Amino acid sequence: MTIDAPPLPKARAPRGFQDRRADILIAERRILEAVSRVYESYGFEPLETGALEYADSLGKFLPDADRPNAGVFALQDDDDQWMALRYDLTAPLARFVAEHRESLPRPFRRYAYGTVWRNEKPGPGRYREFLQCDADTVGSDRPEADAEIIAMAVEGYAAAGLPRSAYSLRINNRKLLNGLLTAAGVDDADRKLAVLRAVDKLDRLAPAGVAALLGAGRTDESGAFTRGAGVSAAAIDAVLAFVEAGRGTRTATLDRLANVIGGSAEGDEGLGELSRIGEALGRLGVGDDQALFDPSIVRGLEYYTGAVFEAAFSLDPRDDRGEAARFGSIGGGGRYDDLVARFTGQRMPATGFSFGVSRLAAAAAAAGESVQRVRGPVVVIALDEALMGEYFGVAGELRAAGIAAEVYLGASGMRAQMKYADRRLSPAAVILGGDEIAAGTVTVKDLDLGRVLADSVRDNRVWRDDRPGQITAPRADLVAQVRRIVEAAG
């Protein structure tokens, strides 16, 4: 009797989790470094919290109290308390502020970056594990604090190398629509939430589709019916006039909104806050071409309490099949004055912005922006086992001069080693054999020049005779010759 060996597992990554090689990792690192420098220039201090939080700290993202893993990845500790991988960087901040509020300066201005995890359906640029980079001000209710956060976002995208034409940053205030609905007689909290959800679909459904969702409901192309908010015809007209008021300059939008809001107390409060944000943005040098007021922006339906901001990718990225890929938001934030109160029972104003670093890097790569292949090190070709000490000495000499270098440590011949260096996108290869050592010379092959010439050479004999991009120089000139090639490669 023979026993069949168990089948080998299929090598695969879980959906929504990605393996990231050097090009994406370095692109993300550069984004983080650039944005962090902006945050620090505004006086924000860094903070790092743990990857796990107690589940009750995350609140509204955990609808199932028995096994709270809807929206998050949760596990039970040996003391029966539920913990979850952090969903964002804001909930841990709220917990930290509540825990240390007596010793923190107020306002408390911090930035943070790190991995977050979401147990959600993945899609283009939408992962279950990704990087965020946030800045938040806790303890100030001034609209100028919102404006400063927006200005940092604009400056951060520029520092990260994103062209101004590649994204749009739009601003709204939750109080405006709340005030409008109250004035229109829509007082029920669930109905208000249904209105917000309908408005959030404006980009996808256009005004007619939103109007249907504000009224009796809408049947989509598949025949599925979505129940509407059931507000009156007058309220529908008021909401559509409101969301379509965001055209032109910030000042022009405010003027149109003032006519639509109709003098409701909460709406007037929201208008006043937007006006102060607009004035502060002007003083901070943020023009209308960099940040606009848009009353159709809806974020964090049960989360934000005032101003909301959203940055959306506006280029036309393509997926692996060449089809259009919607990346949507690459960052956003707003004012959340109730989050710390979950721990203290006392309201504490707060505002912040989050860069979706992983999505930004993925969207930029799909659109052909920013992300480039990462250069490899100079490769020292290993031709003779007896000369390994010499090869390591060459690599050490290059590294001491600030040039990344490695010795080939495989077991292949010259041809395979050169192919290895080419796959690494190395700028140069160093060749040192017994003849070179006896003559006091070294051979350096300019791989970048070789790649360019290879595109135009059709005759292998010409290639061999001309030996493009390869020089033999005195051993003492090694660093100078390699540096010339590396610097020419940029």
C-alpha positions as CSV (number, residue, x, y, z in Angstrom):
1,M,0.0,0.0,0.0
2,T,1.4,3.3,-1.0
3,I,0.6,6.6,0.7
4,D,0.2,9.5,-1.6
5,A,2.2,12.6,-0.6
6,P,0.1,15.5,0.4
7,P,-0.4,18.0,-2.5
8,L,2.0,20.9,-2.6
9,P,0.4,24.3,-1.7
10,K,-0.2,26.7,-4.4
11,A,2.1,29.8,-4.1
12,R,-0.3,32.7,-3.9
13,A,-0.8,35.9,-2.0
14,P,-4.1,36.5,-0.2
15,R,-6.4,38.9,-2.1
16,G,-5.8,42.5,-1.2
17,F,-2.3,41.9,0.0
18,Q,0.6,42.7,-2.4
19,D,4.2,41.8,-2.7
20,R,6.1,45.0,-3.3
21,R,9.5,45.1,-4.9
22,A,12.1,47.8,-4.9
23,D,10.4,50.2,-7.3
24,I,7.2,50.5,-5.3
25,L,8.9,50.4,-1.9
26,I,11.3,53.1,-2.8
27,A,8.5,55.2,-4.3
28,E,6.5,54.9,-1.1
29,R,9.6,55.7,1.0
30,R,10.2,58.8,-1.0
31,I,6.6,59.9,-0.6
32,L,6.8,59.3,3.1
33,E,10.0,61.2,3.5
34,A,8.8,64.2,1.4
35,V,5.5,64.5,3.2
36,S,7.1,64.0,6.6
37,R,9.4,66.9,5.9
38,V,6.4,69.1,5.1
39,Y,4.7,68.1,8.3
40,E,7.7,68.9,10.4
41,S,8.2,72.2,8.7
42,Y,4.8,73.2,10.1
43,G,5.8,72.1,13.6
44,F,4.1,68.7,13.8
45,E,5.8,66.1,15.9
46,P,6.1,62.4,14.9
47,L,4.1,59.8,16.8
48,E,4.0,56.0,16.4
49,T,1.4,53.7,18.0
50,G,1.2,49.9,18.0
51,A,-0.3,47.9,15.1
52,L,-3.0,46.4,17.5
53,E,-5.7,48.3,19.4
54,Y,-8.4,47.0,21.7
55,A,-11.4,46.5,19.5
56,D,-13.6,48.8,21.6
57,S,-11.2,51.6,20.8
58,L,-12.2,51.4,17.1
59,G,-15.9,51.8,17.8
60,K,-18.1,52.2,14.7
61,F,-16.0,49.9,12.5
62,L,-17.0,46.9,14.7
63,P,-20.7,46.1,14.2
64,D,-20.5,42.5,15.5
65,A,-19.7,42.5,19.2
66,D,-19.4,38.7,19.4
67,R,-16.7,38.5,16.7
68,P,-15.7,42.0,15.7
69,N,-14.0,41.2,12.4
70,A,-16.3,43.1,10.0
71,G,-14.1,45.8,8.5
72,V,-11.1,44.9,10.6
73,F,-8.9,41.9,11.3
74,A,-9.5,40.9,14.9
75,L,-8.3,38.3,17.3
76,Q,-9.0,37.5,20.9
77,D,-6.2,37.8,23.6
78,D,-5.7,35.3,26.3
79,D,-7.6,37.5,28.7
80,D,-10.7,37.3,26.4
81,Q,-10.3,40.9,25.2
82,W,-10.7,41.5,21.5
83,M,-7.9,43.2,19.7
84,A,-7.8,44.4,16.1
85,L,-5.2,45.5,13.6
86,R,-5.5,49.2,13.3
87,Y,-8.0,50.3,10.7
88,D,-6.5,53.8,10.4
89,L,-4.1,56.1,12.2
90,T,-6.8,58.4,13.7
91,A,-8.5,56.0,16.1
92,P,-5.1,55.2,17.8
93,L,-4.5,58.9,18.0
94,A,-7.8,59.5,19.8
95,R,-7.0,56.7,22.3
96,F,-3.5,58.1,22.8
97,V,-4.8,61.7,23.4
98,A,-7.4,60.4,25.8
99,E,-4.8,58.3,27.7
100,H,-2.2,61.1,28.0
101,R,-4.3,64.2,27.8
102,E,-3.0,65.7,31.1
103,S,0.6,65.7,29.8
104,L,0.1,66.7,26.2
105,P,0.4,70.3,24.9
106,R,-2.9,71.7,23.6
107,P,-3.4,71.9,20.7
108,F,-1.5,68.6,20.1
109,R,0.0,68.5,16.6
110,R,1.3,65.2,15.4
111,Y,2.0,63.3,12.2
112,A,2.2,59.6,11.8
113,Y,2.8,57.0,9.1
114,G,2.5,53.3,9.1
115,T,0.6,50.2,7.8
116,V,-3.1,49.9,8.3
117,W,-5.4,46.9,7.6
118,R,-9.0,46.8,6.4
119,N,-11.1,43.6,6.0
120,E,-12.9,44.9,2.9
121,K,-13.3,43.9,-0.7
122,P,-10.1,44.7,-2.6
123,G,-10.1,46.5,-6.0
124,P,-7.8,48.6,-8.2
125,G,-5.4,50.5,-5.9
126,R,-7.6,49.3,-3.0
127,Y,-5.7,46.9,-0.7
128,R,-6.4,45.3,2.6
129,E,-3.0,46.3,3.8
130,F,-1.6,49.7,2.9
131,L,0.4,52.7,4.1
132,Q,-1.0,56.0,5.3
133,C,0.7,59.2,6.4
134,D,-1.5,61.5,8.5
135,A,-1.2,64.9,10.2
136,D,-3.8,66.0,12.8
137,T,-4.4,68.9,15.2
138,V,-6.2,67.9,18.3
139,G,-7.6,70.6,20.6
140,S,-8.3,73.5,18.3
141,D,-11.8,74.4,17.0
142,R,-10.5,77.2,14.7
143,P,-11.3,76.9,11.0
144,E,-7.7,78.1,10.5
145,A,-6.6,74.7,11.8
146,D,-8.5,73.1,9.0
147,A,-7.0,75.5,6.5
148,E,-3.4,74.7,7.7
149,I,-4.1,71.0,7.3
150,I,-5.3,71.6,3.7
151,A,-2.2,73.8,2.9
152,M,0.0,71.0,4.2
153,A,-1.8,68.5,1.9
154,V,-1.2,70.7,-1.1
155,E,2.4,71.2,-0.2
156,G,2.8,67.5,0.5
157,Y,1.6,66.4,-2.9
158,A,3.9,68.8,-4.6
159,A,6.8,67.6,-2.4
160,A,6.0,64.0,-3.3
161,G,6.4,64.9,-7.0
162,L,2.7,64.7,-8.0
163,P,2.0,67.2,-10.9
164,R,-0.7,69.7,-10.1
165,S,-2.8,68.4,-13.0
166,A,-2.8,64.9,-11.6
167,Y,-5.2,65.5,-8.8
168,S,-7.9,67.7,-7.4
169,L,-8.4,68.7,-3.8
170,R,-11.9,69.7,-2.9
171,I,-13.4,71.0,0.4
172,N,-16.9,70.9,1.9
173,N,-18.5,71.4,5.3
174,R,-21.0,68.8,6.7
175,K,-23.0,71.5,8.5
176,L,-24.1,73.1,5.2
177,L,-26.1,70.1,4.0
178,N,-27.3,69.4,7.6
179,G,-28.7,72.9,7.8
180,L,-30.2,72.7,4.3
181,L,-32.1,69.5,5.2
182,T,-33.3,70.9,8.5
183,A,-34.7,73.9,6.8
184,A,-36.4,71.6,4.3
185,G,-38.0,69.7,7.1
186,V,-35.8,66.6,7.0
187,D,-35.1,66.0,10.7
188,D,-34.8,62.2,10.9
189,A,-31.2,61.1,11.4
190,D,-31.6,58.0,9.2
191,R,-33.1,60.0,6.4
192,K,-30.3,62.6,6.6
193,L,-27.8,59.7,6.3
194,A,-29.7,58.4,3.3
195,V,-29.4,61.8,1.6
196,L,-25.7,62.0,2.3
197,R,-25.2,58.5,0.7
198,A,-27.2,59.6,-2.3
199,V,-25.1,62.8,-2.7
200,D,-21.9,60.7,-2.4
201,K,-22.9,58.9,-5.6
202,L,-23.1,62.1,-7.7
203,D,-19.9,61.4,-9.7
204,R,-21.2,57.9,-10.7
205,L,-24.9,58.5,-11.1
206,A,-25.2,62.1,-12.3
207,P,-27.9,64.4,-10.9
208,A,-30.8,62.3,-12.3
209,G,-29.6,59.2,-10.5
210,V,-29.1,61.1,-7.3
211,A,-32.6,62.7,-7.6
212,A,-34.0,59.2,-7.8
213,L,-32.2,58.1,-4.7
214,L,-33.3,61.2,-2.9
215,G,-36.9,60.3,-3.8
216,A,-38.6,56.9,-4.1
217,G,-35.6,55.0,-5.2
218,R,-33.6,53.8,-8.2
219,T,-33.4,50.6,-10.3
220,D,-29.9,50.0,-11.8
221,E,-28.9,48.4,-15.1
222,S,-29.1,44.9,-13.5
223,G,-32.6,45.4,-12.3
224,A,-31.7,45.8,-8.7
225,F,-33.8,48.3,-6.8
226,T,-32.3,50.7,-4.1
227,R,-34.8,52.3,-1.8
228,G,-34.5,56.1,-1.7
229,A,-34.5,58.6,1.1
230,G,-38.1,59.5,0.4
231,V,-37.7,63.3,0.8
232,S,-40.1,65.8,-0.7
233,A,-39.8,67.2,-4.3
234,A,-38.9,70.6,-2.8
235,A,-36.1,69.0,-0.7
236,I,-34.8,67.2,-3.8
237,D,-34.6,70.4,-5.7
238,A,-32.8,72.1,-2.8
239,V,-30.2,69.3,-2.5
240,L,-29.5,69.3,-6.2
241,A,-29.1,73.1,-6.3
242,F,-26.8,72.8,-3.3
243,V,-24.4,70.1,-4.8
244,E,-24.3,71.9,-8.1
245,A,-23.2,75.2,-6.6
246,G,-19.5,74.3,-6.6
247,R,-18.3,76.0,-9.7
248,G,-15.6,78.6,-10.2
249,T,-13.6,80.3,-7.5
250,R,-14.0,79.6,-3.7
251,T,-15.6,83.0,-3.3
252,A,-18.1,82.4,-6.1
253,T,-19.0,79.1,-4.6
254,L,-19.6,80.7,-1.2
255,D,-21.9,83.3,-2.8
256,R,-24.0,80.6,-4.5
257,L,-24.2,78.5,-1.4
258,A,-25.4,81.5,0.7
259,N,-28.3,81.8,-1.7
260,V,-29.1,78.1,-1.5
261,I,-28.8,77.5,2.3
262,G,-31.6,79.8,3.1
263,G,-30.5,81.2,6.4
264,S,-30.5,78.0,8.6
265,A,-28.5,78.4,11.8
266,E,-26.3,75.3,11.2
267,G,-25.9,76.2,7.5
268,D,-24.8,79.7,8.3
269,E,-22.3,78.3,10.8
270,G,-20.9,76.1,8.1
271,L,-20.7,79.0,5.6
272,G,-18.8,81.1,8.2
273,E,-16.3,78.3,8.8
274,L,-15.8,77.8,5.0
275,S,-15.3,81.6,4.6
276,R,-12.6,81.6,7.3
277,I,-10.9,78.5,5.7
278,G,-10.9,80.3,2.4
279,E,-9.4,83.5,3.8
280,A,-6.7,81.5,5.6
281,L,-5.9,79.5,2.5
282,G,-5.3,82.7,0.6
283,R,-2.9,83.9,3.3
284,L,-1.2,80.5,3.2
285,G,-0.7,80.9,-0.6
286,V,-3.1,78.1,-1.6
287,G,-4.9,79.3,-4.8
288,D,-8.2,78.4,-6.3
289,D,-6.3,76.1,-8.7
290,Q,-5.0,74.1,-5.8
291,A,-8.0,73.7,-3.5
292,L,-11.7,74.4,-4.3
293,F,-15.0,74.4,-2.4
294,D,-17.3,71.6,-3.6
295,P,-20.5,70.9,-1.8
296,S,-20.9,67.5,-3.4
297,I,-18.0,66.1,-1.3
298,V,-19.1,63.6,1.3
299,R,-16.7,61.7,3.5
300,G,-17.0,59.6,6.6
301,L,-20.8,59.7,6.8
302,E,-20.9,59.0,10.5
303,Y,-17.4,60.3,11.3
304,Y,-16.8,63.9,10.4
305,T,-18.6,66.7,12.1
306,G,-17.6,69.8,10.1
307,A,-15.2,70.5,7.3
308,V,-14.3,67.6,5.0
309,F,-11.5,67.4,2.4
310,E,-10.8,65.0,-0.4
311,A,-8.0,64.6,-3.0
312,A,-8.9,62.5,-6.1
313,F,-6.6,61.3,-8.8
314,S,-7.5,63.0,-12.0
315,L,-5.3,61.3,-14.6
316,D,-6.3,58.2,-16.6
317,P,-4.4,55.2,-15.2
318,R,-4.7,51.8,-16.7
319,D,-4.6,48.4,-15.1
320,D,-2.5,45.4,-16.2
321,R,-4.9,44.7,-19.1
322,G,-4.8,48.2,-20.4
323,E,-8.3,49.0,-19.2
324,A,-9.3,52.2,-17.3
325,A,-8.7,51.8,-13.5
326,R,-10.6,54.1,-11.1
327,F,-8.4,54.9,-8.2
328,G,-10.6,57.5,-6.7
329,S,-9.5,59.2,-3.5
330,I,-5.7,59.4,-2.9
331,G,-6.1,61.2,0.4
332,G,-8.6,63.1,2.5
333,G,-9.7,64.1,5.9
334,G,-11.7,66.6,7.8
335,R,-12.9,67.7,11.2
336,Y,-13.9,65.1,13.7
337,D,-14.9,66.6,17.1
338,D,-16.4,63.5,18.7
339,L,-13.7,60.8,18.5
340,V,-11.8,61.6,21.7
341,A,-15.1,61.9,23.5
342,R,-15.6,58.2,23.1
343,F,-13.0,57.7,25.8
344,T,-13.5,60.9,28.0
345,G,-17.1,61.8,27.6
346,Q,-16.0,65.3,26.8
347,R,-15.9,66.7,23.3
348,M,-12.5,67.6,22.0
349,P,-12.1,69.3,18.6
350,A,-9.8,67.7,16.1
351,T,-9.0,67.9,12.4
352,G,-6.6,66.0,10.1
353,F,-5.6,64.8,6.7
354,S,-4.4,61.3,5.5
355,F,-2.3,60.6,2.5
356,G,-3.1,57.2,1.0
357,V,0.6,56.4,0.2
358,S,0.1,53.0,-1.3
359,R,-2.8,54.0,-3.5
360,L,-0.9,57.2,-4.6
361,A,2.2,55.2,-5.6
362,A,0.0,52.6,-7.4
363,A,-2.0,55.2,-9.2
364,A,1.1,57.2,-10.2
365,A,2.7,54.0,-11.5
366,A,-0.4,53.1,-13.6
367,A,-0.5,56.6,-15.1
368,G,3.2,56.6,-15.8
369,E,4.0,59.2,-13.3
370,S,6.7,59.4,-10.6
371,V,7.5,55.7,-10.1
372,Q,10.6,54.6,-12.0
373,R,12.6,51.4,-12.0
374,V,15.2,51.4,-9.2
375,R,18.8,51.3,-10.2
376,G,20.8,48.3,-9.0
377,P,24.4,48.4,-7.5
378,V,27.6,48.2,-9.5
379,V,28.3,44.5,-9.9
380,V,31.8,43.1,-9.4
381,I,32.1,40.1,-11.7
382,A,33.6,37.0,-10.0
383,L,35.7,35.1,-12.5
384,D,38.2,33.2,-10.3
385,E,37.5,31.6,-6.9
386,A,41.0,32.4,-5.8
387,L,40.4,36.1,-6.3
388,M,37.3,36.4,-4.1
389,G,39.3,38.5,-1.5
390,E,40.3,40.9,-4.3
391,Y,36.7,41.2,-5.5
392,F,35.4,42.0,-2.0
393,G,38.2,44.6,-1.7
394,V,36.9,46.3,-4.9
395,A,33.3,46.3,-3.7
396,G,34.4,47.7,-0.3
397,E,36.4,50.4,-2.0
398,L,33.4,51.5,-4.1
399,R,31.1,51.5,-1.1
400,A,33.6,53.5,0.9
401,A,33.4,56.1,-1.9
402,G,29.6,56.2,-1.6
403,I,28.8,53.9,-4.6
404,A,26.5,50.9,-4.0
405,A,28.3,47.8,-5.0
406,E,28.1,44.0,-4.7
407,V,30.2,40.9,-5.6
408,Y,28.4,38.3,-7.7
409,L,27.9,35.3,-5.3
410,G,26.2,32.9,-7.7
411,A,27.9,30.0,-9.4
412,S,27.4,31.1,-13.0
413,G,29.9,32.1,-15.7
414,M,30.6,35.5,-17.3
415,R,27.6,35.6,-19.6
416,A,25.1,34.8,-16.8
417,Q,26.8,37.3,-14.5
418,M,26.4,40.1,-17.0
419,K,22.8,39.1,-17.5
420,Y,22.3,39.3,-13.7
421,A,23.8,42.8,-13.7
422,D,21.5,43.9,-16.5
423,R,18.4,42.5,-14.7
424,R,19.4,44.5,-11.6
425,L,19.6,47.6,-13.8
426,S,23.1,48.1,-12.7
427,P,24.9,51.1,-14.1
428,A,28.3,49.3,-14.5
429,A,30.1,46.0,-14.1
430,V,33.7,45.7,-12.9
431,I,35.8,42.9,-14.4
432,L,39.0,41.9,-12.7
433,G,40.9,38.8,-13.7
434,G,44.5,37.6,-13.3
435,D,45.7,39.5,-16.5
436,E,44.3,42.8,-15.1
437,I,45.9,42.2,-11.7
438,A,49.2,41.5,-13.3
439,A,49.0,44.6,-15.5
440,G,47.7,46.8,-12.6
441,T,44.5,47.6,-14.6
442,V,40.7,47.0,-14.2
443,T,38.0,46.8,-16.9
444,V,34.7,48.7,-16.3
445,K,31.7,48.1,-18.5
446,D,29.2,50.9,-18.9
447,L,26.0,48.9,-18.9
448,D,23.8,52.0,-19.5
449,L,25.7,52.9,-22.7
450,G,25.6,49.2,-23.7
451,R,21.8,49.1,-23.4
452,V,21.5,52.2,-25.6
453,L,23.9,50.9,-28.2
454,A,22.3,47.4,-28.2
455,D,19.1,48.9,-29.5
456,S,20.9,50.2,-32.6
457,V,23.4,47.4,-33.3
458,R,22.1,44.7,-35.7
459,D,25.4,42.9,-36.5
460,N,26.9,40.8,-33.7
461,R,30.3,41.1,-35.2
462,V,30.2,44.9,-35.1
463,W,29.1,44.5,-31.4
464,R,32.1,42.3,-30.6
465,D,34.6,44.5,-32.6
466,D,33.5,47.8,-31.2
467,R,33.1,46.6,-27.6
468,P,30.7,49.5,-26.8
469,G,30.9,51.1,-23.4
470,Q,33.9,49.1,-22.1
471,I,37.2,50.6,-20.9
472,T,40.3,49.3,-19.3
473,A,41.9,51.8,-16.9
474,P,44.7,51.8,-14.3
475,R,43.5,50.1,-11.1
476,A,44.0,53.4,-9.2
477,D,41.4,55.0,-11.4
478,L,38.6,52.5,-10.6
479,V,36.5,54.7,-8.4
480,A,36.8,57.7,-10.7
481,Q,35.8,55.6,-13.8
482,V,32.8,54.1,-12.0
483,R,31.7,57.4,-10.5
484,R,31.7,58.9,-14.0
485,I,29.3,56.2,-15.2
486,V,27.1,56.3,-12.1
487,E,26.7,60.1,-12.2
488,A,26.0,60.1,-15.9
489,A,23.2,57.6,-15.2
490,G,21.7,60.2,-12.8
